[in-house]
Amino acid sequence: MLNEQQFEAKWKEIKGGIRNLWGQLTEEELDQMKGDLHEIVDVVQDRYGDTREEIQQKFNQLMDSFDNDTDKNISPDEASYMRKPIDSESYRSDFDSDRNARH
C-alpha cells in the first residue's frame, strides 16, 4: 500500500483511476475532497448506491494497482490506474511455469 508521500505524488493518477471507477465524480470535487477517503466513500455511496464495503474493496484494488510490486512484468505503455492488481500467487505460479518450461 502507498504511504502518504507516495499517495500525494501519484494523486493525479489516483484521481484518474477514481474517475474511471466512478465517472460521476468530477476532478474539482476530488480536489476539494483532497483524497479524504471517508468523504469520497460518502459521495460515491450517495451517487451510486454501492455499499461502503464495495466501495472500499474497489478503492483498495485501485490503490494496489499503484503499488510498485504490481508494476512488474506489465507494459510500460499502460498507465498504472488502468492496471488490475496482480494476484501474487498466480503471478508466482506463472513465473515458475515459465521458468520450468525454459529448463
C-alpha positions in Angstrom: 0.0 0.0 0.0 1.2 3.5 -0.7 2.4 5.7 2.0 1.1 9.3 2.4 4.0 10.8 0.4 3.6 8.3 -2.5 -0.2 8.9 -2.4 0.3 12.7 -2.8 2.9 12.2 -5.5 0.5 10.0 -7.5 -2.7 11.9 -6.7 -3.3 13.0 -10.3 -3.1 9.3 -11.5 -5.2 8.1 -8.5 -7.8 10.8 -9.2 -7.9 9.5 -12.8 -8.4 5.9 -11.5 -11.2 7.1 -9.2 -12.9 8.8 -12.1 -12.6 5.6 -14.2 -14.4 3.7 -11.4 -16.9 6.4 -10.6 -17.3 8.8 -13.5 -19.9 11.0 -11.9 -17.2 12.4 -9.6 -15.6 15.5 -11.1 -11.9 16.4 -10.8 -12.9 19.5 -9.0 -14.9 17.5 -6.4 -12.0 15.1 -5.9 -9.6 18.1 -5.5 -11.9 19.6 -2.9 -12.0 16.3 -1.0 -8.2 16.2 -1.1 -8.1 12.4 -1.1 -10.2 12.1 2.1 -11.4 8.5 1.7 -14.3 8.9 4.1 -15.6 11.8 2.1 -15.1 10.0 -1.2 -16.9 7.0 0.1 -19.8 9.1 1.3 -20.2 10.8 -2.1 -19.9 7.6 -4.1 -22.4 5.8 -1.9 -24.8 8.7 -2.3 -24.5 8.8 -6.1 -24.1 5.1 -6.9 -25.8 3.3 -4.0 -22.8 1.0 -3.5 -22.2 -0.3 0.0 -19.2 1.1 1.9 -17.6 -2.4 1.7 -18.0 -2.5 -2.1 -16.5 1.0 -2.4 -13.6 0.2 -0.1 -12.9 -3.0 -2.0 -12.7 -1.2 -5.3 -10.6 1.6 -3.8 -8.2 -0.9 -2.3 -7.9 -2.7 -5.7 -7.2 0.7 -7.3 -4.5 1.5 -4.7 -2.9 -1.9 -5.1 -2.5 -1.1 -8.8 -0.2 1.7 -7.8 2.0 -0.5 -5.7 5.4 -0.9 -7.3 5.3 -4.6 -6.9 2.3 -4.8 -9.2 4.2 -3.0 -11.9 6.5 -6.0 -12.6 6.1 -7.6 -15.9 3.5 -5.1 -17.2 3.7 -3.0 -20.3 5.0 0.5 -19.5 2.6 1.8 -22.2 -0.3 1.2 -19.8 -0.9 3.8 -17.1 -0.9 2.5 -13.5 -4.5 3.4 -12.8 -5.6 1.3 -15.8 -3.9 -1.8 -14.5 -5.5 -4.5 -12.4 -3.6 -5.7 -9.4 -1.6 -8.8 -9.8 -2.6 -11.7 -7.7 0.8 -12.6 -6.1 0.1 -16.4 -6.0 -0.9 -16.6 -9.7 2.0 -14.4 -10.6 4.4 -16.7 -8.8 2.9 -19.8 -10.4 3.0 -18.3 -13.9 6.6 -17.3 -13.3 7.5 -20.8 -12.1 5.8 -22.3 -15.1 7.7 -20.1 -17.5 11.0 -20.8 -15.7 10.4 -24.6 -15.7 9.5 -24.5 -19.4 12.8 -22.9 -20.3 14.8 -25.6 -18.5 
